[in-house]
Amino acid sequence: MADTFTPEERSRIMSKVRSKDTKPEKVVRSLLHKSGFRFRLHRDDLPGRPDIVLPKHQKVIFVHGCFWHGHEGCKRSSRPESNVEYWDKKLDRNIERDRRNRRDLRRLGWKVLVVWECETKRYRHLVRKIKRFLEK
């Protein structure tokens, strides 16, 4: 199936995709803040520049977009049917990089949680997931 947008339109659309301060990230940050947790954002001295770092607890949280980070089984993570080779290579590289960053963080003594974009739409589930992670 061919792309329904021209290359210029697709480029314009893709340029609007944010990597920091996304809506899902803000949902997680708000929940943590309301719960009394203080944190740092995007620490570039840690592998993968985690979205949220709780230094006091030695824990980090990544808030991943389902499409960009390959959330298995999620309808939002289906891959484009055009330019398949490009997208498979790009998305597989993202998934492998994420795996490597989580491994490196654990080796440094950090506990790691991944929150998926789709999970931020189910608030009660999100609250339970984060609460379990922080209580460990």
C-alpha positions in Angstrom: 0.0 0.0 0.0 1.4 3.4 -1.0 1.7 6.3 1.4 -1.4 8.6 1.2 0.8 11.6 1.7 3.4 13.2 -0.6 7.0 13.1 0.7 6.8 16.7 1.6 3.5 16.3 3.6 4.9 13.2 5.3 8.1 15.1 6.2 6.0 18.0 7.7 3.9 15.5 9.7 6.9 13.6 11.0 8.7 16.9 12.0 5.9 17.5 14.5 6.6 14.3 16.4 8.1 15.2 19.8 10.7 13.3 21.7 10.5 15.1 25.0 7.6 16.6 27.0 5.0 14.5 25.3 1.5 14.2 26.6 2.0 10.7 27.9 5.1 11.8 29.7 3.3 14.7 31.3 0.6 12.4 32.5 3.2 10.2 34.3 5.0 13.2 35.7 1.8 14.7 37.0 0.8 11.5 38.7 4.3 11.2 40.4 4.2 14.9 41.5 0.7 14.5 43.0 2.0 11.5 44.9 4.7 13.5 46.4 7.7 12.2 44.4 10.4 14.5 43.2 12.4 13.7 40.1 14.7 14.8 37.4 14.0 14.8 33.7 16.1 13.4 30.8 19.4 13.0 32.6 21.9 12.7 29.8 24.6 11.1 32.0 22.5 7.9 32.2 22.1 5.4 29.3 19.1 6.2 27.2 18.5 9.6 28.8 15.5 8.3 30.9 12.4 10.4 30.7 12.0 10.4 34.5 14.7 9.8 37.1 14.1 9.3 40.8 17.6 9.5 42.2 16.6 9.0 45.8 15.0 5.7 44.9 17.6 4.7 42.3 14.7 4.2 39.8 14.0 5.5 36.3 10.9 5.5 34.1 10.8 5.5 30.3 7.6 6.7 28.7 7.6 5.0 25.3 5.4 5.7 22.3 3.8 2.4 21.2 4.7 2.9 17.6 8.2 4.2 17.9 9.3 1.7 20.5 7.4 -1.4 19.3 4.9 -2.1 22.0 4.2 -5.8 21.3 0.6 -6.7 20.8 -0.6 -3.0 20.8 -2.7 -1.8 17.9 -0.8 1.5 18.0 2.5 -0.3 17.1 1.5 -1.6 13.7 4.2 -0.9 11.2 3.6 1.1 8.0 3.0 -0.9 4.8 4.9 1.5 2.6 8.7 1.8 2.7 8.8 -1.4 4.7 12.5 -1.9 4.6 13.2 1.6 6.0 10.6 1.3 8.8 11.6 -2.2 9.8 15.3 -1.2 10.1 14.5 2.0 12.0 12.0 0.5 14.5 14.1 -2.7 15.1 17.0 -0.4 15.8 14.9 1.5 18.4 13.8 -1.7 20.1 17.4 -3.0 20.3 18.7 0.4 21.6 15.9 0.4 24.3 16.9 -3.2 25.3 20.6 -2.2 25.6 19.8 0.9 27.6 17.6 -1.0 30.1 20.3 -3.6 30.5 23.0 -0.9 31.0 20.9 0.9 33.6 20.3 -2.3 35.6 24.0 -3.0 35.6 24.6 0.4 37.1 22.1 -0.5 39.9 19.0 1.3 38.6 15.5 -0.2 38.6 13.8 0.4 35.3 10.1 0.8 34.4 8.7 1.3 30.9 5.3 2.9 30.7 3.7 2.6 27.3 1.7 5.5 25.7 -1.5 3.4 25.6 -1.2 2.7 29.4 -1.4 6.5 30.1 -5.0 6.4 28.7 -6.0 3.9 31.5 -5.3 6.0 34.5 -6.2 3.5 37.3 -4.1 0.9 35.7 -1.2 3.4 35.4 -1.5 4.4 39.0 -1.3 0.7 40.1 1.6 0.0 37.9 3.7 3.0 39.1 2.7 2.4 42.7 3.9 -1.2 42.5 7.2 -0.1 40.9 7.9 2.6 43.5 7.0 0.3 46.5 9.5 -2.4 45.6 
